[in-house]
Amino acid sequence: MSENLLFGRRILLLGSNERAALSACRSLGKKGAIVEIATFDPVRQPAELSRYCRKRFFLGSPVTEMADVRKRLAAHLDKYQYDAVFPITDMACELVYADYVALASRAVIVGPEPDAYLRAVDKAQALELAKKAGLNAPSGILLYPGDDPTPAFDILSEGPVYGKPVRSCLVTDDFVNSFEVKKCRTRSQLERKLSEDLPRLPVLVQRPVEGHGVGLNILADRGRLVAASMNWRLHEPPEGGGSSFRCNVPMAEEDIQIARDIARRLDWSGLMMVELKGNDGHLTIMEMNCRPWGSIETAIRAGVDFPALAVAQALRLSLPESLVTSDRPVRVRNLKNDLRWVFGQRRRWLSRSSPLVDWLGALPRAALGWEYLDIERGNDPLPAIGQFNPVFARVWRRGQLGMKIAAARLGYRHHFQKLDPREPILFLCQGNINRSAVADVLFRQAGFEHVLSAGVLPFHGRGISPAAARFLEMQGMDGTKHRSRNLHSCKAFVSKGARIIVFDFRTMADVWMMFPEFREQVILFDNLARQKTGELPDPHGASEANYVECFERISVTLQDQIE
């Protein structure tokens, strides 16, 4: 690929994160492209501080204002006239593919066609496709909304399982939902996972797969494999997640054939990382990532410049005729994240192959060119500082929240307040699947006419907790139709003067920080009871007795309101 092929091309990276965005920004910038970043987070990520990032723009959060972010993005593309838009994160991909036709009319999208994207990001469909391409698949079952979960509990009886929603990110009702994979060891854990996610989308329940993590990295052009590489995860979290130390490894002919087959079957264009487990020569698929992946720097350092090739492919520029790959055994480390792995191995610090000694030697080895670092680079130093920005932001927010919680506690005086059944009321807790959900159902049943419930966490559409559903059933009520809301979706309701009933000082402080204009409308649930009993803690993850005690207190408080 010619070094000046992308010179002067205007590329917008959509979404930003610690590793993939930085690697893409540096790759394209070194090729002469004009790189700008549109981000959804007000906190600056490392890529936004790179010397290769010309400008950064904050579009707002799709989680809290999806419709507005879509309008701002369209207006931004109209104003700046980019050659290509390169979605970097799962959320960015969902934003693009939710409005693909409109955005693709404004700039070239660096990525697959919508049909291929939807097939690959669905973990269940990806499993079937991968099996046809010669990969193994984990044992387990696929549950759809409304299915009997008994077979999943049967699998759990043989050992821990992973609950995997079939999508990592999904736009529904103009709201971005993110889903996580959870390891479940007990029936109650799996029951909670399924109750929260199954109302929104299908869930895979799979047995764990032994082996080391492997990344099969692909770039294709209309089904033709253009570039491929493979890396092993040398250091990876025991419960899963991104690897902090990887090594590029040679690809066997059968590995290349699997990559070719996947690209052909999907008629794929763009990047993909197939996450695998390798064990005794056998490869088992975990999922397909249809965006730049966190370990992409490993391939770039090995000579396979996936970001630059992907933009060239999308812009229909010259591509190599022969397959681009590399057998170079390049090792790349994320210095900050690898420290977590080192602490997890602290029992081995005094051993001959001490992880601590190895980590301390990373910088000298990088200076000598014996290994490479994801972020730290002498000619582009600011990202190394910027990688701590999210940490500082979290600490700062926790500090602010802590002070507001303390202020709420100090300023609280119990004062019984009787609600008017005709006035608007919003019950608010953290996730809207326990306390506020139960209060919503109970108060509605008692004749309160204008009741809503919500949570401050960024989730939408989750089902009520199993314990809450059982409690309501014992009262002769059905809570299974409840679906969680986010506080932001209730802003118009609250703006009309609704009272916001919170159950603890943490949630009260959250409202003060998110919507200070609603501060005077917030009431602690304790004030609805004649006798002071204090906060009502979230029972999430506690014993069944804790759940019942919590919900019974809500029921008793309701009696104080209707007597």
CORKASUL-V72425 format. One record per helix or strand of 2 or more residues. SS is the DSSP state (hx for helix, st for strand). FROM is the first residue (numbers start at 1). TO is the last residue. If there is no record, write none. Layout:
SS_FROM_TO ; SS_FROM_TO
This chain:
st_10_14 ; hx_20_30 ; st_34_39 ; hx_46_49 ; st_53_58 ; hx_62_80 ; st_84_87 ; hx_90_98 ; hx_100_104 ; st_108_109 ; hx_114_121 ; hx_123_132 ; st_136_137 ; st_140_143 ; hx_150_156 ; st_161_165 ; st_169_172 ; st_175_178 ; st_182_184 ; hx_187_197 ; st_203_207 ; st_212_221 ; st_224_235 ; st_245_249 ; hx_253_266 ; st_270_279 ; st_282_289 ; hx_296_301 ; hx_306_314 ; st_331_333 ; hx_335_344 ; hx_346_348 ; hx_355_360 ; hx_362_367 ; st_372_373 ; hx_382_386 ; hx_389_410 ; st_425_429 ; hx_435_445 ; st_451_455 ; hx_466_474 ; hx_487_495 ; st_499_502 ; hx_505_514 ; hx_516_521 ; st_522_524 ; hx_525_528 ; hx_544_562
